[in-house]
Amino acid sequence: MSTPITHWVDGAGYDGTSELWSDVTNPATGRVSGRVALASERDARYVIDAAKKASTTWATTSLARRTQILFAFRELLNARKDELAQLITAEHGKVHSDAVGEISRGQEVVEFACGIAHLLKGGQSGNASTGVDVHSRRDPLGVVGIISPFNFPAMVPMWFFPIAIAAGNAVVLKPSEKDPSAALWIAQLWKEAGLPDGVFNVLQGDKVAVDALLQSPDVAAISFVGSTPIAQYVYEEASRHGKRVQALGGAKNHMVVLPDADLELAADAAVSAGYGSAGERCMAISVLVAVEPIADDLVARIAERTRTLRTGDGRRGEAAAEVDMGPLVTKAHRDRVAGFIASGDEAGAKLIIDGREVDADGDRDGFWLGPTLFDHVTPEMEIYREEIFGPVLSVVRVSSYDEAVALINDNGYGNGTAIFTNDGGAARRFENDVQVGMIGVNVPIPVPVAYYSFGGWKRSLFGDTHAHGTEGVHFFTRAKVVTSRWINPAARPEGGLELGFPQNV
């Protein structure tokens, strides 16, 4: 019997009023493991109302108390992250070690938020004008909504909610309906850490739940991660309703390999970054740009490594320890990625390794697709233009550094990119030349640490604020400036009316 997966509001599970439910599957077996509630508009209002009520009290809670709860949450998460990893593997399909890594990177933001008191300090100018003092402060927004994707059910929400909560906001998290259980586990952990009821809430559902968050007058901000078309919709709809928005969209990340690069290192990096988590990462390398004359040698090294990868069931166990890559998240997504492979083959790209032929170590009904390697891909091909979001690595051959940079800058996405070289001058020039938000130098997946911001350029970001770091703190707070004058009765200034614009003297 499948397990019901409900909403979380006011510190407890909530079934909701909707009769609509959606199946949650284990992608390694293809079998239904749970049923997630799909919120009605009434359910969404109920959850948002609870968050609004809690936000008033939480905003006035001392920074010291907020920080204590953040530290308690961090300690509980650190002690029990293996439980969360197993949940992620069972619903998403990524191997256990990858799930643990996801949680650890999210935990970095929790640790960053533990020090938020320093970042919420305002400034002060005494006697800015005669007898007049000015000081600034940063206040919470109230209720904030987080709409997170299936590929990182723990890490991506943790890019946002630790900072939002530490800053004094209440949160409504809308997780993906494909792997919703991690959000409920996190909600329970917050309760154990001592977070007051209503400050962290989970609204399960589909577009009805999303639109309720985008349109509610009681939700002040929206943080979103997902595909570019949906990111654009979220940005436009939420902005239309007066909210501040950070909507992180899709990617087509390029990795440039110059002729002087360490090809052993580059081949390892390309395989790891291209096929990790079955390519279901917004920071995955999907295009390798080989600057001649090293393409033949590099492709051969990548193919050799790719053929050693083992695809299978990533759940905990002796066999799982040897599995490199799990299934794709749903059968529909598996079939979509397989369609891209067929498209690339038909368009004339050289199919070096065909993932459709994989012999997976797992249930025959799992959503399996092995690592796929294409060579001689050109920018006109569909497999180059589209975000595949699967274990497909395309090699594009170019004749020069300038051609490689032009390829990156002409692409509509600007999320992440990398360069592999032993030439410091070339690396420094690359930093200046590429129009991309996150850059790696001999680092294939340049996900910034928590105290720097995460986000892309162009159609990889809608809005002007990236995730976490000081940009995240500013996103979840608003500035307030106070100008004050206290009168000393013994030295009271002369009164009188003055209708001219006040001048500082």
Protein Blocks (a to p, Z undefined) as FASTA:
>chain_A
ZZdddddeehiacebjafbdcddddfknopafbdcddddfklmmmmmmmmmmmmmmmmmp
cfklmmmmmmmmmmmmmmmmmmmmmmmmmmnopafklmmmmmmmmmmmmmmmmmmmmmmp
ccddehkbghiacddddddfbiacddddfklmmlmmmmmmmmmmmnopacdddddfklmm
lmmmmmmmmmmnopaehkaccdeddfklmmmmmmmmkbmbdcddddfklmmmmmmmmmmn
opacdddddddddddddfkbcfklmmmmmmmmmmgghlpafkbcfbdcdddfklmmmmmm
mmmmmmmpccddfbgcfklmmpmbdcdfbfklmmmmmmmmmmmmmnopacfbacklpccd
ddfkbccddddddehiafkbmklmpcfkpabdcddddfbfklmmmmmmmpmbffbccddd
fbfklmmmmmmmpccfbdcehiablcdcfkbccddehjlbgcjbdeehjklmmmmpccdd
dddddddfklcccedddfbdcddZZ
